[in-house]
Amino acid sequence: MKKALAVALAMTGLAGSAYAADWTPPKIPDPIPDNLTFWGITPIGVLDLGGAYQTNGRPLGAVVSGLEYSPFTTTRNYTGQSIATVQHSALQQSFIGVKVEEPLGGDWKAIARLDTGVDPLRGTLSDGCSSFLQNAGIAYNQQTSNADSGRCGQAFNGQLWGGIRNQQYGQLTIGRNNSFQLDGIAVYDPMALSYALSLLGYSGTNGGSGSTQAARWDNSAKYVYDYGPITAGAMYSNGGNATGFFGDAYAFMFGGHIGGFSAEATYTKEHGVVNLQSAANLPLNSTSLFANISDDQEISVMGKYTWEFGRSGVASPSYYTKAVKAEPLPVDKFTIFAGYSNVRNSNPNTPVTQGDAAGGYLLTVLDNNAFTAARVLNFYWAGAKYDFAWGLSLTGAYYHVNQNSYIADNNSCPATGGASAITCAGGYDQVSFLADYALNKHLDVYAGATWAQVSGGLAAGFPGNPGTKVLQGINFSGPAPGHDISTAAVVTGFRIKL
């Protein structure tokens, strides 16, 4: 683990020599206006497209990330097949939407945001739940990429909220809000929640405090207050059918900043949370889904520190593609990141016997005993990023997860241990690198590489290990104690941002 972390951080050592050259490459013309706001309404969105190669995975599918970049998943369908394909949303979820900010008088403002993730290759709304139905009961080696998600075809599968803001009294928003944990890791993940390069981006387990379906809270109120360098907040949701969790949920956030340092801590508790079971558990041609139901808890701390280097002064007009006036000269920045989360899945205090998953997908099997003894996941991450003033950024990151040995449906880890069952203790490791170059304010191009591996109970259920299903007459199971499962991927592409 220490060796992998050292490799991830060493990449930033390349920054020094390139900085010494003080090279300022030309930008390309930017046809998109800097200000797109009309009557307080600003369109927002991202289009992320490119190509990908993966050494072990499944072909392009309806999963919101397009590909199964990480083996940290309930899907567990890798069969050693390499994939070369076009890709979407590798660096950032493609989406469209608007944000609103309108003065009300005094220091009060009305605010709102509505956005929805899209699959630009299919021309559809992001819908991870449909990827399970498309692969229901299909043999592992014939499946396309599929995985659980809180984005399940809703008209607004991202955020949908309205509220008020006041510099003295804080901000209150009501509707479908990001959880505090999801907001936090978006800031403190070195890879900024990249689907392809970050465990925190690919898997919603951390952002949803135990389940990806709970990363965004419907029927919620969220309050954030700033006092000088200190930030604090609280949020609550009463949950409900088709929201990702049936019970209520509450969370607290506390953070602050001083100089180049900032940090944040969160606590989250959710009840009756939906965790979709693998498509391999579903009957062939199923029109409904199976789920484990849990009460989840997460405690998380994260932080970063940024150093700035470079000259003071103003930029010459030639530096900017649209420059008419001189602006402050950008400086190089070097940032280090680190974080830790403790996630606990337990049996629900109030069992759920019927209902729908996010997006209104019917649940016909609901397991309220999937965590007879709690499953505990400990997440660790660290990384570094160097931003050159002339537009290039280089990032290296490392992610690690430990899973305890737990009891599911009254079954514990067999004496053989290892990958004999999903209830056995296990681990996850990932190392990623990214080079991203901003051609102008709204367009960047990128290339990245990642390697990830699961071991022990997190590798159980993959073809060749114990715990697989007999699908379409094929037995994919292997002998105990099983073996580690790994994959590597390279992605490249471009991103247009509004």
Secondary structure, DSSP 4 states (H G I P E B T S, - for coil): -HHHHHHHHHGGGHHHHHHHHT--PPP----S-S---BTTEEEEEEEEEEEEEESS---S-SSTTSS---S-SS-----S--EEEEEESSSS--EEEEEEEEEEETTEEEEEEEEEEEETTTTEE-BHHHHHHHTTT--GGGPPP----S-BS-TT-S-EEEEEEETTTEEEEEEEEE-HHHHHHHHH-TTTT-TTT-HHHH-TTTTTTS-GGGSEEEEEEEEEEEETTEEEEEEEE---TTSSBSS-EEEEEEEEEETTEEEEEEEEEEEEEEEEPPGGGSPTT-SSEEEEEEEEEEEEEEEEEEEEES--SB--GGGSSS-SS--BPP-EEEEEEEEEEEEEEE--SS---SEE-GGG-EEEEEETTTTSB-EEEEEEEEEEEEE-TTSEEEEEEEEEEEE---BBTTB---TT-TTS-TTS-EEEEEEEEEEEEEEETTEEEEEEEEEEEEEEGGGTTSTTSTT--EETTEE----TT---EEEEEEEEEEEEE-
